[in-house]
Amino acid sequence: MVIFSHRDLGTAEQAWAGAPWITAAAPLDLDDLARLIIVAAHPDDETLGAGGLLSGATRRGIPVDVLVLSDGEASHPESPTHSQGRLSRVRRTEVTDAVAHLAPSARLHFAGLPDGDLERNREAAARALASVLGPPSSGAETITEGSAAGTWIVAPWRADGHPDHALAGDVAAAGAAWSGARLLEVPIWAWHWATTGRGMAAGPHPQVRSLSRGPRAEAAGARAAPQPGAAVVRRTRRRGRRAAGDGRPFREGFEIFVDGTAAEAPSPDASGTASLARSFFDEFYREARDPWGFETRWYERRKRALTLAALPRERFGAALELGCSIGVLTADLAARCDTVMAVDIAEQPLSIARERLAGRPGVRFARMTLPGEWPSGVFDLIVVSEVGYYLATADLERFFQRCRGSLAPGGVLLACHWRHPVPEYPLSGDRVHDMLATVPGLVRTVEHRESDFLLEVWQPEPARSVAQHEGLVP
């Protein structure tokens, strides 16, 4: 985790002049851009990070949407003259003026989520992006898979060091992965705290793109750069040092983007962490028939009982279990589903599962390496139990994209994961569920949180509760 303060002197502007991140950046070609969506965590992210792209797209007649997740009301907590409510109004006015200056025809959307607390509002942020990205004629907050060809989604860089920026980047990445849009990420605070050897790669970065800013964007950037945020409260920061990251890269007349779509190779991901390979599981099951104690531990029996109790229907048609292991949960699912397709990466546990459910009608097993391999069909229930943290970030984004595409209308997606750290796993259980919360078009209907594991049920919007299905409430 990056810890920094805007009052720090920061990295000097001249230090970036010869940095490979800038000198080796390939030009950003706008020829295949058909629609631009900019996701800003706070007012001014859109101008500081992508003002030139905003202006350039508008000059070409390209439709532009700007989604501002928060009003930036927590930007000046020590202001003696402006409450958070007043700051919210001022900063909305400022971003409206800035976008009107850069892109007069752009559509501006305010999500109104709490500044500094976007992490706890992942679902709302994902719904806000889905409503912008989804078909405007239907008004539905859903996205048709692969429907966004020619669409670019631009958001703060996920490694920018600010938690709100990381959340905005996560939401944008999930929307891009699901819709097929191109993802571009913009460093904002990283110019302040990072150096060419810390936070940004010392050598050339193959995913870095640059775009020259036009005169209109240059003028807007110059106004925004000295102090991002509300102009009327700039005097509250006179006592502190000017932050080097507050727009200095934009003085050079260009903008820098990280092509998140190009960066998402299946393995390893942008952080250098790879998904666990099949050999890991082959070796794991070579040591024991039931290495996790599914058959013997009360912990596992209790967790299965909670899992089954969380299902919002008594019976399902077709079910998909991803990561079935030796088939203990599979047997319970088979009692409540007409058919079960159970998948695992390793052959050894699958052979035990097949033996366990031999002769059970409607149950099929298959060895697959997810998410590259995927079962065909549409399912009323998809179970993701203790499997998501085996995948690196890029693979997990694709994994959830494929889950969403395989979920029947009105279907149910259940996810359950261990919360304690495991050094060998690419991700934590909490991180898996954080990423699930950014999948467009899903709403969480069940949440069971313990110190040991997290269990959630997600359904396509609009979801009906169990009581509604039973006719107990309208």
Summary of the structure (lengths in Angstrom):
residues: 474
radius of gyration: 24.0
end to end distance: 46.1
largest distance: 76.2
contacts: 1630
relative contact order: 0.12
helix: 37%
strand: 22%
